[in-house]
Amino acid sequence: MAEARGLLEPRHEPWITLPSFVWLIVLFTVPAAIVFAIAFKPSDPYGGIGAGWTLQTLRSLGDPNYPAILWRTIWLSVATTALCLVLATPTAYFMARTPERWRHLLLLAIIVPFWTSFLVRIFAWKVVLHPEGLLKRALVALHVVPPEASLLYNAGAVLLVLVYTELPFAILPIYAAAEKFDFKLLEAARDLGAGPLRTFWTVFLPGIRRGLLTATLVTLIPALGSYVVPDLVGGPTSEMLGNKIAQRTFSDRNLPHASALSALLALAVLVPSAAAIALERGRRARQRAEAA
Amino acid sequence: MTFLAPKDGLSIACDNFVILEDSKPAALTHEFIRFRHGPAVAAEDAKHTKIRDRSRLRLLVPRPYGHYIGQSHSVRRLRRRPRAPHAVSDFIQFEDVSRHYGSVRAVDKVSLGIGKGEFFSLLGPSGCGKTTLLRMLAGFERPDTGRVLLDGQDITDLPPERRKVNTIFQNYALFPHLSVRQNIAFGPTVARRPRREVDDEVEKMLALIQMRDHAEKRIDQISGGQKQRVAIARALINKPAVLLLDEPLAALDLKLRQRMLIELDMVHDQVGITFIFVTHDQGEAMSLADRVAVMNEGRIEQLGRPVEIYEAPQTSFVSAFIGDSNFFEGVVAEVVDAEHVRLSIDSFQDLYAFNDKGLHQGERVYLSVRPEKIRISRDRPLEGRDHNTTRAVVDDVIYLGTHTRFWLRAGEYRLAVEQQHNRFVLDDLPIRWQDEVWLQWHVDDGYMLERYAERDEALMSFPPQRVGEGDAPAESPADGRG
């Protein structure tokens, strides 16, 4: 490796990272702190924020509707993440084993949908799943679903579209890990007596662990905060936390309540991510300690 | 340096000599061996280079090259011997095996038998098909045609996990997410052997490879040599019938490579299973293997013991790929007697060669003489029927530590001659550029090739070059004999 020179010398590091640091503080940490703070403010009847501090808003989170919505948000997100990983891992494996010149084409195929607006793609799903849509008619004709069943406006539709939306974000990090994976290791495992499935579980998956971890984070977190998808393809029985936050902000004009919900969601995201990172760190520290 | 081998009396290896000797070893000195016995016949049996002394210290001495044999009759025996049959042994059998990639014939109708317990080497340049052949035995490749048999059983269609064959991969392919111990335990764990048993076996293996203190380390925390040992242990713990080694030393530096060669040889002696060693390095192949198959373009060019491959190459490819050679092109002028022919080669008078091929007058021949077999001197040597003698002018002198390489002009040929250094040579008046010298080689040391292909000249570190075709050839960076 070339020596780091000039600007890239380690002693210059703080200065180089300063811009992004300032950016994060000003545009991310400060707003987040403000949102957290507003949760402790009373609301005023005109949709603004009242004076003084109160715990009233936090208490209102005890609304009996919320546990169900929180639970639904979590299971939909976890299911989305799990389905994405299950679909993305073989895809990434296949891509990494494809000859180089085809790989770029496959990569492009995964990125191409992003050229179309997110909203347009979701509306396209609405058309596909529409009660009068082709898919529904075909499924009814094949007696897969009864005519009265609805493909749209339920948790299933939300899950389907969420998986569709998040899948590329799961594929890319797993692919990045799989591309660096030494496929000779699979041969070594087969050579040592492991069957194809066992080789996949005991050698390939551990080998792309980091990609899987990244994929989990980048699908789980957006899924937890999703709002547009359940709003457009979901019904009243498949609302997620994101919808409630929007409702509190736009319909009820109760910013403190929305803030409290947002804080709750942020914690729901932070806690598992922090746990995952701590686990990973602990694992590595343990390994180092064992080796020493 | 004196080492003993308890076989056929005693074998003494002295510097580069490997000599049969029945006297007491203590009395033997370098000079004694050289002057009393001359180059002897021990090199004939490849096993003699595995030398151990009484204190059980095992050492490996480079497999003898031809010039240690000198003018013995063993060279003739080597060349007269019927060509090594392709299936002398039947533990592992490749039957008419082919594998094509598009129009490229990676392996082309190869039939080969390898004996139980043999240390067998597949040698050839990259792309010659040696690795493909190995992968067919491991189960990673299916032959397009032909069969692979192991111990009489057809294993052509068995997946790798169901073959009693294990591989040491080129970069070892150790599992980076597992510790040394877990790597070694992989095979038996997958085979669902009882945990206690696995632990015991792993412990034994760790002791064997002297890695007990490193058992919990991760793979990226151990050195290249240690990695190789772990790879060996990870394979051997499964008690394979055959161990395949795919260029296992390629990733190591020179000194470590030499140490690992010795370790591999010791492991082979200890476990006694069949080793198949794939390499492009002739030094590795020659020093370890009982038999070597030299491969080129998907075919086996020659199969035999290292000494046969070096001393009696059958094709221009083998001759050029193994070691270095001077090539002459000419015609048989006269069949002198049952043993000798006189050759007519432009700009040389009366060159004689040992006629092991039964050539007749007028037949076209390619004569090859290894650079180290030609002796160079300022003074006119004694001439005799046994020797070819010719004059030459020194074009270039290249000092290479263990030996000096001379580039000479003889008639229209440019020749390479190598002279091993010893204190006699160094004390002599050195031969310099533009000196006129005498060259001499024994009739037996020039050999005629059965097959000659012009393109094989590209492999030579000094292609046969006639004066006037170009300037003095550039010295190859790597010494051909590695």
Chai-1 contact restraints between the chains, C-beta under 6 A:
chainA,res_idxA,chainB,res_idxB,connection_type,confidence,min_distance_angstrom,max_distance_angstrom,comment,restraint_id
A,K184,B,F169,contact,1.0,0.0,6.0,A-B,restraint_1
A,K184,B,A173,contact,1.0,0.0,6.0,A-B,restraint_2
A,L185,B,A173,contact,1.0,0.0,6.0,A-B,restraint_3
A,E187,B,F140,contact,1.0,0.0,6.0,A-B,restraint_4
A,A188,B,A173,contact,1.0,0.0,6.0,A-B,restraint_5
A,R190,B,P160,contact,1.0,0.0,6.0,A-B,restraint_6
A,R190,B,E161,contact,1.0,0.0,6.0,A-B,restraint_7
A,D191,B,P160,contact,1.0,0.0,6.0,A-B,restraint_8
A,D191,B,N166,contact,1.0,0.0,6.0,A-B,restraint_9
A,D191,B,T167,contact,1.0,0.0,6.0,A-B,restraint_10
A,L192,B,F186,contact,1.0,0.0,6.0,A-B,restraint_11
A,L192,B,G187,contact,1.0,0.0,6.0,A-B,restraint_12
A,G193,B,E161,contact,1.0,0.0,6.0,A-B,restraint_13
A,G193,B,G187,contact,1.0,0.0,6.0,A-B,restraint_14
A,G193,B,V190,contact,1.0,0.0,6.0,A-B,restraint_15
A,G193,B,A191,contact,1.0,0.0,6.0,A-B,restraint_16
A,A194,B,E161,contact,1.0,0.0,6.0,A-B,restraint_17
A,A194,B,V190,contact,1.0,0.0,6.0,A-B,restraint_18
A,G195,B,E161,contact,1.0,0.0,6.0,A-B,restraint_19
A,P206,B,H177,contact,1.0,0.0,6.0,A-B,restraint_20
A,E290,B,E216,contact,1.0,0.0,6.0,A-B,restraint_21
A,A291,B,E216,contact,1.0,0.0,6.0,A-B,restraint_22
A,A291,B,K217,contact,1.0,0.0,6.0,A-B,restraint_23
A,A291,B,R218,contact,1.0,0.0,6.0,A-B,restraint_24
A,A291,B,Q221,contact,1.0,0.0,6.0,A-B,restraint_25
